[in-house]
Amino acid sequence: MTAGIEPIRCGYRSIFTPATRRERAANFEAYWAYSVEHDGEILEDQKGLTKKQQILTRFQSNPVRSCQPLPGPGGFYRNYVKMQDDPRTLDRKTLLLTFLYKFARHEFVGISAAWGASSRITESTSMIAKIGRYHLCEEFSHMRLFHERFRTFRVDKVEWVPLGKWMGRMYRLFPRVPEAFMAPPAFVTELMGLTVYQHIDGVLDGILADEPEARDRVRELLKEIMTDELPHVGQRRADVPSILPRRPRDEVVVRPRPHGPGREDV
């Protein structure tokens, strides 16, 4: 902490605040109730959630398209799976969409592997397993929102291409790693994802200055995802209470809410 700056003194709680086993169990119950209230019932056969489906339908029923197509749309299709050109030769919009695809592609491969390794929810399913299955449905819903971003810029032929042999194998093995070992990197990847989305939100005004309606739609889609990713960070943190530092010098703070974070916390 920088000298001369007073530590935070307010009604916030640190994400690293210690909790007893009973408190953690109660938090998971409260988080499950919040999730179902916020995103709806799970639709396992569709890998979706009822309210997420309604949100997607709303976007699709009120489409927004860029005024101009990408400068040379072939540049995106040529590079979105595997970069063929020197990135310095591509315009910023194409670079943005190419990056978004590459980022989301790893997400899609990861959640597909995790879905195959998990079981359907039954009456005997543990609370943590239910939340994990529910999170995967949220993530599949995010992939559909990614498609809407591409369609916003008239890029409608995007496919989620499998990764290479070794990378694909790694993603298939990852869900089978014991939870005690998997939880810390999973927590870090959730933080990384939220950080990436925040950065993207910060550059949209500059890259899409000449497409204000498309920019606003992309930001609206992004906020839908960020609203889910924020509580994912907290849930993943709860999985590793004995590994992360109990009292870090610079604490990440979140507003305490009885039923999980709301949109104003993003």
C-alpha positions as CSV (number, residue, x, y, z in Angstrom):
1,M,0.0,0.0,0.0
2,T,1.4,3.4,-1.0
3,A,2.8,5.4,2.0
4,G,0.5,8.3,3.1
5,I,-2.7,6.7,1.8
6,E,-5.1,5.6,4.4
7,P,-6.5,2.0,4.1
8,I,-10.1,1.7,3.1
9,R,-12.6,2.3,5.9
10,C,-16.1,1.7,4.8
11,G,-19.0,-0.8,4.9
12,Y,-17.4,-3.0,2.2
13,R,-16.1,-6.5,2.8
14,S,-13.0,-7.9,1.3
15,I,-13.3,-10.8,-1.1
16,F,-10.6,-12.4,1.1
17,T,-12.6,-12.2,4.3
18,P,-12.4,-15.5,6.2
19,A,-15.5,-17.5,6.7
20,T,-16.5,-20.5,8.7
21,R,-17.8,-23.7,7.1
22,R,-21.3,-22.9,8.2
23,E,-21.0,-19.3,6.8
24,R,-19.7,-20.7,3.5
25,A,-22.6,-23.2,3.3
26,A,-25.1,-20.4,4.0
27,N,-23.5,-18.2,1.3
28,F,-23.7,-20.9,-1.3
29,E,-27.4,-21.4,-0.5
30,A,-28.0,-17.6,-0.8
31,Y,-26.0,-17.5,-4.0
32,W,-28.0,-20.3,-5.5
33,A,-31.3,-18.5,-4.7
34,Y,-29.9,-15.3,-6.2
35,S,-28.8,-17.1,-9.4
36,V,-32.2,-18.7,-10.0
37,E,-34.0,-15.4,-9.3
38,H,-31.7,-13.5,-11.6
39,D,-31.2,-15.9,-14.5
40,G,-34.1,-18.3,-14.2
41,E,-34.5,-22.0,-14.1
42,I,-32.0,-24.3,-15.7
43,L,-32.7,-25.8,-19.2
44,E,-30.1,-28.6,-19.3
45,D,-31.2,-30.1,-22.6
46,Q,-30.6,-26.6,-24.2
47,K,-27.6,-25.7,-22.0
48,G,-29.5,-22.6,-21.2
49,L,-31.4,-20.7,-18.6
50,T,-35.0,-19.4,-18.9
51,K,-34.3,-15.7,-18.3
52,K,-31.1,-15.8,-20.4
53,Q,-33.1,-17.1,-23.3
54,Q,-35.5,-14.2,-22.9
55,I,-32.7,-11.8,-22.9
56,L,-31.2,-13.3,-26.1
57,T,-34.7,-13.2,-27.8
58,R,-34.9,-9.5,-26.9
59,F,-31.6,-8.8,-28.6
60,Q,-32.5,-10.9,-31.6
61,S,-35.9,-9.3,-31.9
62,N,-34.4,-5.8,-31.9
63,P,-31.2,-6.2,-34.0
64,V,-28.6,-3.5,-34.3
65,R,-26.2,-3.6,-37.3
66,S,-23.2,-1.4,-38.0
67,C,-23.7,1.2,-40.7
68,Q,-20.6,-0.1,-42.6
69,P,-19.2,-3.6,-42.9
70,L,-15.7,-4.3,-41.7
71,P,-13.0,-2.9,-44.0
72,G,-12.3,-6.0,-46.0
73,P,-14.4,-8.5,-44.0
74,G,-12.2,-11.3,-45.6
75,G,-9.5,-10.2,-43.2
76,F,-11.6,-11.3,-40.2
77,Y,-12.5,-14.7,-41.7
78,R,-8.9,-15.3,-42.8
79,N,-7.5,-14.6,-39.3
80,Y,-10.2,-15.4,-36.7
81,V,-9.3,-19.0,-36.2
82,K,-5.6,-18.8,-36.9
83,M,-3.7,-15.6,-37.5
84,Q,-2.5,-15.5,-41.0
85,D,-1.7,-11.8,-41.5
86,D,0.6,-9.5,-39.7
87,P,-1.8,-8.0,-37.0
88,R,-0.3,-4.6,-37.7
89,T,-1.9,-4.6,-41.1
90,L,-5.4,-5.1,-39.8
91,D,-7.8,-2.3,-38.8
92,R,-8.7,-1.9,-35.2
93,K,-12.3,-3.2,-35.6
94,T,-11.1,-6.4,-37.2
95,L,-8.5,-6.8,-34.5
96,L,-11.1,-6.3,-31.8
97,L,-13.5,-8.9,-33.2
98,T,-10.6,-11.3,-33.9
99,F,-9.4,-11.1,-30.3
100,L,-13.0,-11.5,-29.0
101,Y,-13.3,-14.7,-31.0
102,K,-10.0,-16.2,-29.9
103,F,-10.8,-15.4,-26.3
104,A,-14.3,-16.8,-26.5
105,R,-13.1,-19.9,-28.4
106,H,-11.0,-21.0,-25.4
107,E,-14.0,-20.4,-23.2
108,F,-16.2,-22.5,-25.4
109,V,-13.8,-25.4,-25.5
110,G,-13.3,-25.2,-21.7
111,I,-17.0,-25.2,-20.8
112,S,-17.8,-27.9,-23.4
113,A,-15.2,-30.2,-21.7
114,A,-16.6,-29.3,-18.3
115,W,-20.1,-30.0,-19.4
116,G,-19.2,-33.4,-20.6
117,A,-17.5,-34.2,-17.3
118,S,-20.3,-33.1,-15.1
119,S,-23.7,-34.8,-14.4
120,R,-27.3,-33.7,-14.7
121,I,-28.8,-32.1,-11.6
122,T,-30.8,-34.5,-9.5
123,E,-32.3,-34.3,-6.0
124,S,-29.1,-35.7,-4.5
125,T,-26.8,-33.3,-6.4
126,S,-24.6,-31.2,-3.9
127,M,-25.1,-27.5,-3.8
128,I,-21.6,-26.8,-5.2
129,A,-22.2,-29.2,-8.1
130,K,-25.6,-27.6,-8.9
131,I,-23.9,-24.2,-8.9
132,G,-21.2,-25.5,-11.2
133,R,-23.7,-26.9,-13.7
134,Y,-25.7,-23.7,-13.5
135,H,-22.5,-21.6,-14.2
136,L,-21.9,-23.7,-17.3
137,C,-25.4,-22.8,-18.6
138,E,-24.6,-19.2,-18.0
139,E,-21.4,-19.5,-19.9
140,F,-23.1,-21.2,-22.9
141,S,-25.5,-18.3,-22.8
142,H,-22.6,-16.0,-23.0
143,M,-21.4,-17.7,-26.2
144,R,-24.8,-16.9,-27.8
145,L,-24.2,-13.3,-26.8
146,F,-20.8,-13.4,-28.4
147,H,-22.5,-14.5,-31.6
148,E,-24.8,-11.4,-31.4
149,R,-21.7,-9.2,-31.2
150,F,-20.3,-10.6,-34.4
151,R,-23.7,-10.3,-36.1
152,T,-23.8,-6.6,-35.0
153,F,-20.8,-6.1,-37.4
154,R,-22.4,-8.2,-40.1
155,V,-20.1,-11.2,-39.4
156,D,-22.5,-14.1,-39.3
157,K,-20.5,-17.1,-40.4
158,V,-18.5,-17.6,-37.2
159,E,-18.1,-21.2,-36.0
160,W,-16.5,-22.5,-32.8
161,V,-13.6,-24.5,-34.2
162,P,-12.0,-27.1,-31.9
163,L,-8.5,-26.4,-30.6
164,G,-5.5,-28.4,-31.6
165,K,-4.8,-31.9,-30.4
166,W,-2.7,-31.1,-27.3
167,M,-4.6,-28.0,-26.2
168,G,-7.9,-29.8,-26.6
169,R,-6.6,-32.7,-24.5
170,M,-5.6,-30.3,-21.8
171,Y,-9.1,-28.8,-21.6
172,R,-10.6,-32.3,-21.4
173,L,-8.3,-33.2,-18.5
174,F,-8.8,-30.0,-16.6
175,P,-12.3,-30.8,-15.3
176,R,-11.1,-34.1,-13.9
177,V,-8.4,-32.5,-11.7
178,P,-9.3,-32.7,-8.0
179,E,-11.1,-29.6,-6.8
180,A,-8.4,-28.7,-4.3
181,F,-6.0,-28.3,-7.2
182,M,-8.4,-26.9,-9.8
183,A,-10.0,-24.2,-7.6
184,P,-7.0,-21.7,-7.5
185,P,-6.4,-21.5,-11.2
186,A,-10.2,-21.4,-11.8
187,F,-10.4,-18.4,-9.5
188,V,-7.5,-16.7,-11.3
189,T,-9.1,-17.3,-14.7
190,E,-12.4,-15.8,-13.5
191,L,-10.5,-12.7,-12.4
192,M,-8.6,-12.6,-15.7
193,G,-11.8,-12.8,-17.7
194,L,-13.5,-10.0,-15.8
195,T,-10.3,-7.9,-16.2
196,V,-10.3,-8.5,-19.9
197,Y,-14.0,-7.5,-20.2
198,Q,-13.4,-4.3,-18.3
199,H,-10.5,-3.5,-20.6
200,I,-12.6,-4.1,-23.7
201,D,-15.3,-1.8,-22.2
202,G,-12.6,0.9,-21.9
203,V,-11.5,0.8,-25.5
204,L,-14.9,0.6,-27.2
205,D,-15.4,4.4,-27.4
206,G,-12.1,4.8,-29.3
207,I,-12.4,1.8,-31.7
208,L,-16.1,2.2,-32.5
209,A,-16.4,6.0,-32.4
210,D,-17.8,6.1,-35.9
211,E,-20.4,3.4,-35.1
212,P,-22.3,4.7,-32.0
213,E,-25.3,2.4,-32.2
214,A,-23.2,-0.7,-32.8
215,R,-20.9,0.4,-30.0
216,D,-23.8,0.8,-27.6
217,R,-25.2,-2.6,-28.5
218,V,-21.8,-4.3,-28.1
219,R,-21.4,-2.6,-24.7
220,E,-24.9,-3.8,-23.7
221,L,-24.0,-7.4,-24.6
222,L,-20.8,-7.0,-22.7
223,K,-22.5,-5.8,-19.6
224,E,-24.8,-8.8,-19.6
225,I,-21.8,-11.0,-19.4
226,M,-19.9,-9.0,-16.8
227,T,-23.0,-9.1,-14.6
228,D,-22.6,-12.8,-14.4
229,E,-18.8,-12.9,-14.2
230,L,-18.6,-10.7,-11.1
231,P,-20.4,-13.2,-8.8
232,H,-18.4,-16.0,-10.5
233,V,-15.3,-14.5,-9.0
234,G,-16.8,-14.5,-5.5
235,Q,-18.0,-18.1,-5.9
236,R,-14.6,-19.3,-7.1
237,R,-13.0,-17.4,-4.2
238,A,-15.2,-19.4,-1.8
239,D,-13.8,-22.6,-3.2
240,V,-10.2,-21.8,-2.0
241,P,-10.5,-20.4,1.5
242,S,-7.4,-22.1,2.8
243,I,-5.1,-21.3,-0.1
244,L,-5.4,-17.6,-0.7
245,P,-4.0,-15.0,1.7
246,R,-6.3,-14.1,4.6
247,R,-5.2,-10.5,5.0
248,P,-3.6,-9.1,1.9
249,R,-2.0,-5.7,2.0
250,D,-4.1,-4.4,-0.9
251,E,-7.6,-5.9,-0.6
252,V,-10.2,-6.4,-3.3
253,V,-13.4,-5.2,-1.9
254,V,-17.0,-5.9,-2.9
255,R,-20.2,-4.5,-1.6
256,P,-22.0,-7.0,0.7
257,R,-25.4,-8.0,-0.8
258,P,-27.7,-10.6,0.7
259,H,-28.6,-12.1,-2.7
260,G,-25.5,-11.6,-4.8
261,P,-24.3,-8.6,-6.8
262,G,-26.6,-6.5,-8.9
263,R,-26.0,-4.7,-12.2
264,E,-25.0,-1.5,-10.4
265,D,-22.0,-3.3,-8.9
266,V,-20.5,-4.0,-12.3
